[in-house]
């Protein structure tokens, strides 16, 4: 199971061919939704999937949580 997300946590957005740093702006739906702002200012909404990964609804990106952040 991935570490629990918290507001202000540093994360990495993993796209198909690249990664981008981001920060969790907001946690919603009792931890099942994370709103992340990327280093380029894009706002993305991730949902907790049955696989225990946070992914965008269209599955174009997933989150990797910095366990030290």
N, CA, C, O and CB atoms as a CASP TS submission, in Angstrom:
PFRMAT TS
TARGET T0000
AUTHOR 0000-0000-0000
METHOD Language model
MODEL 1
PARENT N/A
ATOM      1  N   UNK     1       0.852  -1.184   0.000  1.00  0.00           N
ATOM      2  CA  UNK     1       0.000   0.000   0.000  1.00  0.00           C
ATOM      3  C   UNK     1       0.893   1.240   0.000  1.00  0.00           C
ATOM      4  O   UNK     1       1.886   1.290   0.726  1.00  0.00           O
ATOM      5  CB  UNK     1      -0.967   0.002   1.232  1.00  0.00           C
ATOM      6  N   UNK     2       0.540   2.250  -0.820  1.00  0.00           N
ATOM      7  CA  UNK     2       1.368   3.444  -0.874  1.00  0.00           C
ATOM      8  C   UNK     2       1.252   4.233   0.427  1.00  0.00           C
ATOM      9  O   UNK     2       0.269   4.099   1.156  1.00  0.00           O
ATOM     10  CB  UNK     2       0.971   4.321  -2.070  1.00  0.00           C
ATOM     11  N   UNK     3       2.265   5.060   0.715  1.00  0.00           N
ATOM     12  CA  UNK     3       2.168   5.904   1.907  1.00  0.00           C
ATOM     13  C   UNK     3       0.946   6.811   1.803  1.00  0.00           C
ATOM     14  O   UNK     3       0.552   7.204   0.705  1.00  0.00           O
ATOM     15  CB  UNK     3       3.456   6.747   2.090  1.00  0.00           C
ATOM     16  N   UNK     4       0.353   7.139   2.932  1.00  0.00           N
ATOM     17  CA  UNK     4      -0.791   8.035   2.920  1.00  0.00           C
ATOM     18  C   UNK     4      -0.358   9.423   2.475  1.00  0.00           C
ATOM     19  O   UNK     4       0.667   9.941   2.917  1.00  0.00           O
ATOM     20  CB  UNK     4      -1.451   8.094   4.306  1.00  0.00           C
ATOM     21  N   UNK     5      -1.146  10.011   1.600  1.00  0.00           N
ATOM     22  CA  UNK     5      -0.855  11.361   1.135  1.00  0.00           C
ATOM     23  C   UNK     5      -1.341  12.372   2.158  1.00  0.00           C
ATOM     24  O   UNK     5      -2.279  12.117   2.912  1.00  0.00           O
ATOM     25  CB  UNK     5      -1.505  11.624  -0.236  1.00  0.00           C
ATOM     26  N   UNK     6      -0.689  13.515   2.168  1.00  0.00           N
ATOM     27  CA  UNK     6      -1.125  14.621   3.002  1.00  0.00           C
ATOM     28  C   UNK     6      -0.951  15.901   2.198  1.00  0.00           C
ATOM     29  O   UNK     6      -0.133  15.972   1.281  1.00  0.00           O
ATOM     30  CB  UNK     6      -0.326  14.678   4.348  1.00  0.00           C
ATOM     31  N   UNK     7      -1.727  16.898   2.555  1.00  0.00           N
ATOM     32  CA  UNK     7      -1.610  18.180   1.874  1.00  0.00           C
ATOM     33  C   UNK     7      -0.210  18.740   2.091  1.00  0.00           C
ATOM     34  O   UNK     7       0.319  18.701   3.202  1.00  0.00           O
ATOM     35  CB  UNK     7      -2.684  19.176   2.378  1.00  0.00           C
ATOM     36  N   UNK     8       0.379  19.255   1.033  1.00  0.00           N
ATOM     37  CA  UNK     8       1.724  19.800   1.089  1.00  0.00           C
ATOM     38  C   UNK     8       2.819  18.795   0.799  1.00  0.00           C
ATOM     39  O   UNK     8       3.990  19.168   0.731  1.00  0.00           O
ATOM     40  CB  UNK     8       1.955  20.391   2.413  1.00  0.00           C
ATOM     41  N   UNK     9       2.466  17.517   0.624  1.00  0.00           N
ATOM     42  CA  UNK     9       3.469  16.483   0.357  1.00  0.00           C
ATOM     43  C   UNK     9       4.053  16.638  -1.049  1.00  0.00           C
ATOM     44  O   UNK     9       3.344  16.974  -1.998  1.00  0.00           O
ATOM     45  CB  UNK     9       2.852  15.082   0.522  1.00  0.00           C
ATOM     46  N   UNK    10       5.350  16.389  -1.160  1.00  0.00           N
ATOM     47  CA  UNK    10       6.005  16.368  -2.466  1.00  0.00           C
ATOM     48  C   UNK    10       5.710  15.035  -3.140  1.00  0.00           C
ATOM     49  O   UNK    10       5.776  13.981  -2.507  1.00  0.00           O
ATOM     50  CB  UNK    10       7.544  16.595  -2.332  1.00  0.00           C
ATOM     51  N   UNK    11       5.386  15.089  -4.415  1.00  0.00           N
ATOM     52  CA  UNK    11       5.095  13.882  -5.191  1.00  0.00           C
ATOM     53  C   UNK    11       5.750  14.017  -6.554  1.00  0.00           C
ATOM     54  O   UNK    11       6.173  15.100  -6.959  1.00  0.00           O
ATOM     55  CB  UNK    11       3.556  13.650  -5.333  1.00  0.00           C
ATOM     56  N   UNK    12       5.823  12.906  -7.240  1.00  0.00           N
ATOM     57  CA  UNK    12       6.287  12.895  -8.622  1.00  0.00           C
ATOM     58  C   UNK    12       5.140  12.404  -9.486  1.00  0.00           C
ATOM     59  O   UNK    12       4.564  11.347  -9.227  1.00  0.00           O
ATOM     60  CB  UNK    12       7.562  11.997  -8.801  1.00  0.00           C
ATOM     61  N   UNK    13       4.814  13.171 -10.509  1.00  0.00           N
ATOM     62  CA  UNK    13       3.804  12.760 -11.477  1.00  0.00           C
ATOM     63  C   UNK    13       4.535  11.961 -12.553  1.00  0.00           C
ATOM     64  O   UNK    13       5.475  12.455 -13.176  1.00  0.00           O
ATOM     65  CB  UNK    13       3.029  14.003 -12.091  1.00  0.00           C
ATOM     66  N   UNK    14       4.096  10.733 -12.760  1.00  0.00           N
ATOM     67  CA  UNK    14       4.741   9.844 -13.727  1.00  0.00           C
ATOM     68  C   UNK    14       3.856   9.773 -14.967  1.00  0.00           C
ATOM     69  O   UNK    14       2.777   9.182 -14.954  1.00  0.00           O
ATOM     70  CB  UNK    14       4.983   8.411 -13.119  1.00  0.00           C
ATOM     71  N   UNK    15       4.343  10.390 -16.031  1.00  0.00           N
ATOM     72  CA  UNK    15       3.672  10.334 -17.327  1.00  0.00           C
ATOM     73  C   UNK    15       4.237   9.145 -18.085  1.00  0.00           C
ATOM     74  O   UNK    15       5.132   8.468 -17.578  1.00  0.00           O
ATOM     75  CB  UNK    15       3.857  11.668 -18.136  1.00  0.00           C
ATOM     76  N   UNK    16       3.751   8.877 -19.262  1.00  0.00           N
ATOM     77  CA  UNK    16       4.220   7.735 -20.049  1.00  0.00           C
ATOM     78  C   UNK    16       5.727   7.778 -20.277  1.00  0.00           C
ATOM     79  O   UNK    16       6.410   6.775 -20.066  1.00  0.00           O
ATOM     80  CB  UNK    16       3.500   7.690 -21.387  1.00  0.00           C
ATOM     81  N   UNK    17       6.254   8.918 -20.702  1.00  0.00           N
ATOM     82  CA  UNK    17       7.671   8.974 -21.038  1.00  0.00           C
ATOM     83  C   UNK    17       8.499   9.930 -20.208  1.00  0.00           C
ATOM     84  O   UNK    17       9.672  10.145 -20.514  1.00  0.00           O
ATOM     85  CB  UNK    17       7.813   9.338 -22.440  1.00  0.00           C
ATOM     86  N   UNK    18       7.925  10.511 -19.166  1.00  0.00           N
ATOM     87  CA  UNK    18       8.655  11.501 -18.386  1.00  0.00           C
ATOM     88  C   UNK    18       8.082  11.599 -16.979  1.00  0.00           C
ATOM     89  O   UNK    18       7.060  10.986 -16.670  1.00  0.00           O
ATOM     90  CB  UNK    18       8.611  12.870 -19.076  1.00  0.00           C
ATOM     91  N   UNK    19       8.739  12.362 -16.143  1.00  0.00           N
ATOM     92  CA  UNK    19       8.234  12.627 -14.800  1.00  0.00           C
ATOM     93  C   UNK    19       8.257  14.126 -14.554  1.00  0.00           C
ATOM     94  O   UNK    19       8.966  14.869 -15.232  1.00  0.00           O
ATOM     95  CB  UNK    19       9.070  11.876 -13.725  1.00  0.00           C
ATOM     96  N   UNK    20       7.476  14.560 -13.579  1.00  0.00           N
ATOM     97  CA  UNK    20       7.377  15.971 -13.236  1.00  0.00           C
ATOM     98  C   UNK    20       7.092  16.076 -11.738  1.00  0.00           C
ATOM     99  O   UNK    20       6.294  15.310 -11.198  1.00  0.00           O
ATOM    100  CB  UNK    20       6.264  16.687 -14.079  1.00  0.00           C
ATOM    101  N   UNK    21       7.737  17.013 -11.082  1.00  0.00           N
ATOM    102  CA  UNK    21       7.504  17.207  -9.655  1.00  0.00           C
ATOM    103  C   UNK    21       6.178  17.921  -9.423  1.00  0.00           C
ATOM    104  O   UNK    21       5.709  18.689 -10.263  1.00  0.00           O
ATOM    105  CB  UNK    21       8.657  18.003  -9.023  1.00  0.00           C
ATOM    106  N   UNK    22       5.591  17.651  -8.271  1.00  0.00           N
ATOM    107  CA  UNK    22       4.338  18.302  -7.903  1.00  0.00           C
ATOM    108  C   UNK    22       4.165  18.332  -6.397  1.00  0.00           C
ATOM    109  O   UNK    22       4.952  17.747  -5.653  1.00  0.00           O
ATOM    110  CB  UNK    22       3.155  17.594  -8.552  1.00  0.00           C
ATOM    111  N   UNK    23       3.126  19.021  -5.962  1.00  0.00           N
ATOM    112  CA  UNK    23       2.785  19.137  -4.547  1.00  0.00           C
ATOM    113  C   UNK    23       1.297  18.848  -4.393  1.00  0.00           C
ATOM    114  O   UNK    23       0.482  19.318  -5.186  1.00  0.00           O
ATOM    115  CB  UNK    23       3.147  20.555  -3.986  1.00  0.00           C
ATOM    116  N   UNK    24       0.948  18.078  -3.377  1.00  0.00           N
ATOM    117  CA  UNK    24      -0.460  17.800  -3.101  1.00  0.00           C
ATOM    118  C   UNK    24      -1.086  19.076  -2.544  1.00  0.00           C
ATOM    119  O   UNK    24      -0.708  19.550  -1.473  1.00  0.00           O
ATOM    120  CB  UNK    24      -0.627  16.597  -2.097  1.00  0.00           C
ATOM    121  N   UNK    25      -2.038  19.619  -3.280  1.00  0.00           N
ATOM    122  CA  UNK    25      -2.726  20.836  -2.849  1.00  0.00           C
ATOM    123  C   UNK    25      -3.880  20.515  -1.915  1.00  0.00           C
ATOM    124  O   UNK    25      -4.143  21.243  -0.958  1.00  0.00           O
ATOM    125  CB  UNK    25      -3.236  21.615  -4.057  1.00  0.00           C
ATOM    126  N   UNK    26      -4.567  19.411  -2.207  1.00  0.00           N
ATOM    127  CA  UNK    26      -5.785  19.097  -1.442  1.00  0.00           C
ATOM    128  C   UNK    26      -6.042  17.606  -1.475  1.00  0.00           C
ATOM    129  O   UNK    26      -5.774  16.939  -2.475  1.00  0.00           O
ATOM    130  CB  UNK    26      -7.009  19.864  -2.000  1.00  0.00           C
ATOM    131  N   UNK    27      -6.561  17.087  -0.378  1.00  0.00           N
ATOM    132  CA  UNK    27      -7.016  15.701  -0.279  1.00  0.00           C
ATOM    133  C   UNK    27      -8.534  15.743  -0.134  1.00  0.00           C
ATOM    134  O   UNK    27      -9.061  16.515   0.668  1.00  0.00           O
ATOM    135  CB  UNK    27      -6.335  14.939   0.937  1.00  0.00           C
ATOM    136  N   UNK    28      -9.234  14.921  -0.903  1.00  0.00           N
ATOM    137  CA  UNK    28     -10.698  14.902  -0.880  1.00  0.00           C
ATOM    138  C   UNK    28     -11.202  13.478  -0.701  1.00  0.00           C
ATOM    139  O   UNK    28     -10.439  12.518  -0.801  1.00  0.00           O
ATOM    140  CB  UNK    28     -11.274  15.516  -2.173  1.00  0.00           C
ATOM    141  N   UNK    29     -12.483  13.358  -0.439  1.00  0.00           N
ATOM    142  CA  UNK    29     -13.171  12.069  -0.384  1.00  0.00           C
ATOM    143  C   UNK    29     -12.458  11.072   0.541  1.00  0.00           C
ATOM    144  O   UNK    29     -12.212   9.921   0.181  1.00  0.00           O
ATOM    145  CB  UNK    29     -13.286  11.481  -1.788  1.00  0.00           C
ATOM    146  N   UNK    30     -12.137  11.560   1.742  1.00  0.00           N
ATOM    147  CA  UNK    30     -11.515  10.728   2.782  1.00  0.00           C
ATOM    148  C   UNK    30     -10.231  10.050   2.309  1.00  0.00           C
ATOM    149  O   UNK    30      -9.964   8.900   2.656  1.00  0.00           O
ATOM    150  CB  UNK    30     -12.497   9.671   3.252  1.00  0.00           C
ATOM    151  N   UNK    31      -9.442  10.768   1.517  1.00  0.00           N
ATOM    152  CA  UNK    31      -8.156  10.260   1.066  1.00  0.00           C
ATOM    153  C   UNK    31      -8.171   9.536  -0.262  1.00  0.00           C
ATOM    154  O   UNK    31      -7.127   9.081  -0.731  1.00  0.00           O
ATOM    155  CB  UNK    31      -7.619   9.363   2.076  1.00  0.00           C
ATOM    156  N   UNK    32      -9.338   9.420  -0.877  1.00  0.00           N
ATOM    157  CA  UNK    32      -9.427   8.692  -2.150  1.00  0.00           C
ATOM    158  C   UNK    32      -9.136   9.562  -3.369  1.00  0.00           C
ATOM    159  O   UNK    32      -8.981   9.046  -4.476  1.00  0.00           O
ATOM    160  CB  UNK    32     -10.797   8.086  -2.292  1.00  0.00           C
ATOM    161  N   UNK    33      -9.061  10.882  -3.171  1.00  0.00           N
ATOM    162  CA  UNK    33      -8.778  11.809  -4.269  1.00  0.00           C
ATOM    163  C   UNK    33      -7.682  12.772  -3.821  1.00  0.00           C
ATOM    164  O   UNK    33      -7.722  13.300  -2.710  1.00  0.00           O
ATOM    165  CB  UNK    33     -10.068  12.590  -4.702  1.00  0.00           C
ATOM    166  N   UNK    34      -6.710  12.991  -4.694  1.00  0.00           N
ATOM    167  CA  UNK    34      -5.633  13.943  -4.435  1.00  0.00           C
ATOM    168  C   UNK    34      -5.575  14.944  -5.583  1.00  0.00           C
ATOM    169  O   UNK    34      -5.519  14.563  -6.752  1.00  0.00           O
ATOM    170  CB  UNK    34      -4.263  13.213  -4.264  1.00  0.00           C
ATOM    171  N   UNK    35      -5.590  16.220  -5.238  1.00  0.00           N
ATOM    172  CA  UNK    35      -5.436  17.285  -6.223  1.00  0.00           C
ATOM    173  C   UNK    35      -3.991  17.757  -6.129  1.00  0.00           C
ATOM    174  O   UNK    35      -3.524  18.166  -5.065  1.00  0.00           O
ATOM    175  CB  UNK    35      -6.460  18.473  -5.979  1.00  0.00           C
ATOM    176  N   UNK    36      -3.291  17.695  -7.258  1.00  0.00           N
ATOM    177  CA  UNK    36      -1.859  17.983  -7.294  1.00  0.00           C
ATOM    178  C   UNK    36      -1.597  19.133  -8.257  1.00  0.00           C
ATOM    179  O   UNK    36      -2.188  19.208  -9.333  1.00  0.00           O
ATOM    180  CB  UNK    36      -1.049  16.727  -7.710  1.00  0.00           C
ATOM    181  N   UNK    37      -0.691  20.036  -7.845  1.00  0.00           N
ATOM    182  CA  UNK    37      -0.223  21.105  -8.725  1.00  0.00           C
ATOM    183  C   UNK    37       1.203  20.758  -9.130  1.00  0.00           C
ATOM    184  O   UNK    37       2.072  20.558  -8.282  1.00  0.00           O
ATOM    185  CB  UNK    37      -0.299  22.519  -8.023  1.00  0.00           C
ATOM    186  N   UNK    38       1.429  20.691 -10.444  1.00  0.00           N
ATOM    187  CA  UNK    38       2.755  20.337 -10.944  1.00  0.00           C
ATOM    188  C   UNK    38       3.678  21.549 -10.935  1.00  0.00           C
ATOM    189  O   UNK    38       3.240  22.684 -10.749  1.00  0.00           O
ATOM    190  CB  UNK    38       2.658  19.757 -12.359  1.00  0.00           C
ATOM    191  N   UNK    39       4.958  21.286 -11.139  1.00  0.00           N
ATOM    192  CA  UNK    39       5.940  22.366 -11.173  1.00  0.00           C
ATOM    193  C   UNK    39       5.680  23.348 -12.321  1.00  0.00           C
ATOM    194  O   UNK    39       6.178  24.474 -12.294  1.00  0.00           O
ATOM    195  CB  UNK    39       7.340  21.786 -11.298  1.00  0.00           C
ATOM    196  N   UNK    40       4.911  22.932 -13.319  1.00  0.00           N
ATOM    197  CA  UNK    40       4.558  23.812 -14.432  1.00  0.00           C
ATOM    198  C   UNK    40       3.188  24.465 -14.249  1.00  0.00           C
ATOM    199  O   UNK    40       2.678  25.111 -15.165  1.00  0.00           O
ATOM    200  CB  UNK    40       4.581  23.032 -15.732  1.00  0.00           C
ATOM    201  N   UNK    41       2.590  24.297 -13.058  1.00  0.00           N
ATOM    202  CA  UNK    41       1.332  24.963 -12.738  1.00  0.00           C
ATOM    203  C   UNK    41       0.076  24.236 -13.166  1.00  0.00           C
ATOM    204  O   UNK    41      -1.023  24.771 -13.018  1.00  0.00           O
ATOM    205  CB  UNK    41       1.328  26.284 -13.346  1.00  0.00           C
ATOM    206  N   UNK    42       0.207  23.037 -13.691  1.00  0.00           N
ATOM    207  CA  UNK    42      -0.968  22.267 -14.109  1.00  0.00           C
ATOM    208  C   UNK    42      -1.618  21.635 -12.875  1.00  0.00           C
ATOM    209  O   UNK    42      -0.929  21.111 -12.001  1.00  0.00           O
ATOM    210  CB  UNK    42      -0.575  21.167 -15.154  1.00  0.00           C
ATOM    211  N   UNK    43      -2.932  21.691 -12.814  1.00  0.00           N
ATOM    212  CA  UNK    43      -3.676  21.088 -11.711  1.00  0.00           C
ATOM    213  C   UNK    43      -4.245  19.760 -12.190  1.00  0.00           C
ATOM    214  O   UNK    43      -4.987  19.706 -13.170  1.00  0.00           O
ATOM    215  CB  UNK    43      -4.812  22.038 -11.201  1.00  0.00           C
ATOM    216  N   UNK    44      -3.886  18.686 -11.483  1.00  0.00           N
ATOM    217  CA  UNK    44      -4.323  17.337 -11.848  1.00  0.00           C
ATOM    218  C   UNK    44      -5.074  16.709 -10.691  1.00  0.00           C
ATOM    219  O   UNK    44      -4.762  16.949  -9.525  1.00  0.00           O
ATOM    220  CB  UNK    44      -3.122  16.457 -12.251  1.00  0.00           C
ATOM    221  N   UNK    45      -6.057  15.909 -11.024  1.00  0.00           N
ATOM    222  CA  UNK    45      -6.872  15.205 -10.026  1.00  0.00           C
ATOM    223  C   UNK    45      -6.589  13.704 -10.151  1.00  0.00           C
ATOM    224  O   UNK    45      -6.799  13.105 -11.206  1.00  0.00           O
ATOM    225  CB  UNK    45      -8.410  15.510 -10.220  1.00  0.00           C
ATOM    226  N   UNK    46      -6.114  13.117  -9.062  1.00  0.00           N
ATOM    227  CA  UNK    46      -5.784  11.698  -9.021  1.00  0.00           C
ATOM    228  C   UNK    46      -6.765  10.972  -8.116  1.00  0.00           C
ATOM    229  O   UNK    46      -7.164  11.492  -7.074  1.00  0.00           O
ATOM    230  CB  UNK    46      -4.334  11.482  -8.535  1.00  0.00           C
ATOM    231  N   UNK    47      -7.152   9.769  -8.521  1.00  0.00           N
ATOM    232  CA  UNK    47      -8.053   8.956  -7.702  1.00  0.00           C
ATOM    233  C   UNK    47      -7.330   7.675  -7.291  1.00  0.00           C
ATOM    234  O   UNK    47      -6.499   7.151  -8.033  1.00  0.00           O
ATOM    235  CB  UNK    47      -9.372   8.625  -8.474  1.00  0.00           C
ATOM    236  N   UNK    48      -7.656   7.188  -6.112  1.00  0.00           N
ATOM    237  CA  UNK    48      -7.066   5.960  -5.613  1.00  0.00           C
ATOM    238  C   UNK    48      -7.734   4.788  -6.317  1.00  0.00           C
ATOM    239  O   UNK    48      -8.949   4.610  -6.238  1.00  0.00           O
ATOM    240  CB  UNK    48      -7.215   5.847  -4.068  1.00  0.00           C
ATOM    241  N   UNK    49      -6.930   4.001  -7.000  1.00  0.00           N
ATOM    242  CA  UNK    49      -7.442   2.869  -7.772  1.00  0.00           C
ATOM    243  C   UNK    49      -7.412   1.600  -6.919  1.00  0.00           C
ATOM    244  O   UNK    49      -6.817   1.587  -5.841  1.00  0.00           O
ATOM    245  CB  UNK    49      -6.614   2.671  -9.071  1.00  0.00           C
ATOM    246  N   UNK    50      -8.041   0.556  -7.392  1.00  0.00           N
ATOM    247  CA  UNK    50      -8.053  -0.725  -6.679  1.00  0.00           C
ATOM    248  C   UNK    50      -6.639  -1.286  -6.520  1.00  0.00           C
ATOM    249  O   UNK    50      -6.378  -2.077  -5.615  1.00  0.00           O
ATOM    250  CB  UNK    50      -8.938  -1.738  -7.419  1.00  0.00           C
ATOM    251  N   UNK    51      -5.744  -0.877  -7.392  1.00  0.00           N
ATOM    252  CA  UNK    51      -4.348  -1.331  -7.321  1.00  0.00           C
ATOM    253  C   UNK    51      -3.569  -0.636  -6.210  1.00  0.00           C
ATOM    254  O   UNK    51      -2.394  -0.935  -6.001  1.00  0.00           O
ATOM    255  CB  UNK    51      -3.654  -1.093  -8.653  1.00  0.00           C
ATOM    256  N   UNK    52      -4.209   0.287  -5.498  1.00  0.00           N
ATOM    257  CA  UNK    52      -3.604   1.102  -4.433  1.00  0.00           C
ATOM    258  C   UNK    52      -2.673   2.171  -4.988  1.00  0.00           C
ATOM    259  O   UNK    52      -1.854   2.716  -4.248  1.00  0.00           O
ATOM    260  CB  UNK    52      -2.836   0.213  -3.465  1.00  0.00           C
ATOM    261  N   UNK    53      -2.783   2.481  -6.273  1.00  0.00           N
ATOM    262  CA  UNK    53      -2.046   3.577  -6.888  1.00  0.00           C
ATOM    263  C   UNK    53      -2.997   4.736  -7.131  1.00  0.00           C
ATOM    264  O   UNK    53      -4.189   4.543  -7.373  1.00  0.00           O
ATOM    265  CB  UNK    53      -1.372   3.128  -8.213  1.00  0.00           C
ATOM    266  N   UNK    54      -2.453   5.940  -7.063  1.00  0.00           N
ATOM    267  CA  UNK    54      -3.223   7.123  -7.440  1.00  0.00           C
ATOM    268  C   UNK    54      -2.980   7.388  -8.913  1.00  0.00           C
ATOM    269  O   UNK    54      -1.834   7.560  -9.330  1.00  0.00           O
ATOM    270  CB  UNK    54      -2.835   8.366  -6.570  1.00  0.00           C
ATOM    271  N   UNK    55      -4.051   7.423  -9.717  1.00  0.00           N
ATOM    272  CA  UNK    55      -3.961   7.661 -11.162  1.00  0.00           C
ATOM    273  C   UNK    55      -4.991   8.705 -11.572  1.00  0.00           C
ATOM    274  O   UNK    55      -6.000   8.903 -10.896  1.00  0.00           O
ATOM    275  CB  UNK    55      -4.176   6.342 -11.957  1.00  0.00           C
ATOM    276  N   UNK    56      -4.717   9.373 -12.699  1.00  0.00           N
ATOM    277  CA  UNK    56      -5.744  10.235 -13.265  1.00  0.00           C
ATOM    278  C   UNK    56      -6.852   9.330 -13.801  1.00  0.00           C
ATOM    279  O   UNK    56      -6.612   8.156 -14.085  1.00  0.00           O
ATOM    280  CB  UNK    56      -5.160  11.170 -14.395  1.00  0.00           C
ATOM    281  N   UNK    57      -8.044   9.862 -13.938  1.00  0.00           N
ATOM    282  CA  UNK    57      -9.179   9.054 -14.391  1.00  0.00           C
ATOM    283  C   UNK    57      -8.913   8.444 -15.763  1.00  0.00           C
ATOM    284  O   UNK    57      -9.306   7.310 -16.035  1.00  0.00           O
ATOM    285  CB  UNK    57     -10.452   9.902 -14.434  1.00  0.00           C
ATOM    286  N   UNK    58      -8.239   9.210 -16.628  1.00  0.00           N
ATOM    287  CA  UNK    58      -7.935   8.675 -17.960  1.00  0.00           C
ATOM    288  C   UNK    58      -6.672   7.802 -17.965  1.00  0.00           C
ATOM    289  O   UNK    58      -6.265   7.293 -19.009  1.00  0.00           O
ATOM    290  CB  UNK    58      -7.770   9.823 -18.954  1.00  0.00           C
ATOM    291  N   UNK    59      -6.066   7.639 -16.800  1.00  0.00           N
ATOM    292  CA  UNK    59      -4.866   6.816 -16.588  1.00  0.00           C
ATOM    293  C   UNK    59      -3.659   7.280 -17.402  1.00  0.00           C
ATOM    294  O   UNK    59      -2.788   6.479 -17.741  1.00  0.00           O
ATOM    295  CB  UNK    59      -5.171   5.379 -16.932  1.00  0.00           C
ATOM    296  N   UNK    60      -3.611   8.569 -17.712  1.00  0.00           N
ATOM    297  CA  UNK    60      -2.471   9.111 -18.439  1.00  0.00           C
ATOM    298  C   UNK    60      -1.297   9.420 -17.520  1.00  0.00           C
ATOM    299  O   UNK    60      -0.177   9.623 -17.990  1.00  0.00           O
ATOM    300  CB  UNK    60      -2.880  10.359 -19.183  1.00  0.00           C
ATOM    301  N   UNK    61      -1.546   9.457 -16.214  1.00  0.00           N
ATOM    302  CA  UNK    61      -0.478   9.748 -15.254  1.00  0.00           C
ATOM    303  C   UNK    61      -0.798   9.061 -13.932  1.00  0.00           C
ATOM    304  O   UNK    61      -1.955   8.795 -13.605  1.00  0.00           O
ATOM    305  CB  UNK    61      -0.306  11.288 -15.050  1.00  0.00           C
ATOM    306  N   UNK    62       0.272   8.781 -13.181  1.00  0.00           N
ATOM    307  CA  UNK    62       0.103   8.231 -11.836  1.00  0.00           C
ATOM    308  C   UNK    62       1.036   8.975 -10.897  1.00  0.00           C
ATOM    309  O   UNK    62       1.951   9.672 -11.336  1.00  0.00           O
ATOM    310  CB  UNK    62       0.387   6.692 -11.806  1.00  0.00           C
ATOM    311  N   UNK    63       0.798   8.821  -9.599  1.00  0.00           N
ATOM    312  CA  UNK    63       1.626   9.487  -8.609  1.00  0.00           C
ATOM    313  C   UNK    63       2.647   8.538  -8.023  1.00  0.00           C
ATOM    314  O   UNK    63       2.375   7.361  -7.787  1.00  0.00           O
ATOM    315  CB  UNK    63       0.770  10.072  -7.509  1.00  0.00           C
ATOM    316  N   UNK    64       3.813   9.077  -7.799  1.00  0.00           N
ATOM    317  CA  UNK    64       4.823   8.395  -7.013  1.00  0.00           C
ATOM    318  C   UNK    64       5.071   9.294  -5.809  1.00  0.00           C
ATOM    319  O   UNK    64       5.410  10.467  -5.958  1.00  0.00           O
ATOM    320  CB  UNK    64       6.153   8.116  -7.845  1.00  0.00           C
ATOM    321  N   UNK    65       4.901   8.740  -4.630  1.00  0.00           N
ATOM    322  CA  UNK    65       4.977   9.514  -3.401  1.00  0.00           C
ATOM    323  C   UNK    65       6.399   9.475  -2.859  1.00  0.00           C
ATOM    324  O   UNK    65       7.003   8.409  -2.742  1.00  0.00           O
ATOM    325  CB  UNK    65       3.979   8.981  -2.353  1.00  0.00           C
ATOM    326  N   UNK    66       6.924  10.653  -2.529  1.00  0.00           N
ATOM    327  CA  UNK    66       8.228  10.738  -1.887  1.00  0.00           C
ATOM    328  C   UNK    66       8.050  10.391  -0.414  1.00  0.00           C
ATOM    329  O   UNK    66       7.459  11.163   0.341  1.00  0.00           O
ATOM    330  CB  UNK    66       8.862  12.160  -2.064  1.00  0.00           C
ATOM    331  N   UNK    67       8.558   9.235  -0.006  1.00  0.00           N
ATOM    332  CA  UNK    67       8.333   8.768   1.364  1.00  0.00           C
ATOM    333  C   UNK    67       8.996   9.667   2.390  1.00  0.00           C
ATOM    334  O   UNK    67       8.642   9.616   3.568  1.00  0.00           O
ATOM    335  CB  UNK    67       8.845   7.353   1.526  1.00  0.00           C
ATOM    336  N   UNK    68       9.948  10.491   1.974  1.00  0.00           N
ATOM    337  CA  UNK    68      10.588  11.427   2.903  1.00  0.00           C
ATOM    338  C   UNK    68       9.904  12.774   2.933  1.00  0.00           C
ATOM    339  O   UNK    68      10.187  13.593   3.806  1.00  0.00           O
ATOM    340  CB  UNK    68      12.035  11.611   2.540  1.00  0.00           C
ATOM    341  N   UNK    69       8.982  13.024   1.967  1.00  0.00           N
ATOM    342  CA  UNK    69       8.337  14.328   1.860  1.00  0.00           C
ATOM    343  C   UNK    69       7.084  14.350   2.578  1.00  0.00           C
ATOM    344  O   UNK    69       6.400  15.374   2.595  1.00  0.00           O
ATOM    345  CB  UNK    69       8.101  14.707   0.467  1.00  0.00           C
TER
END
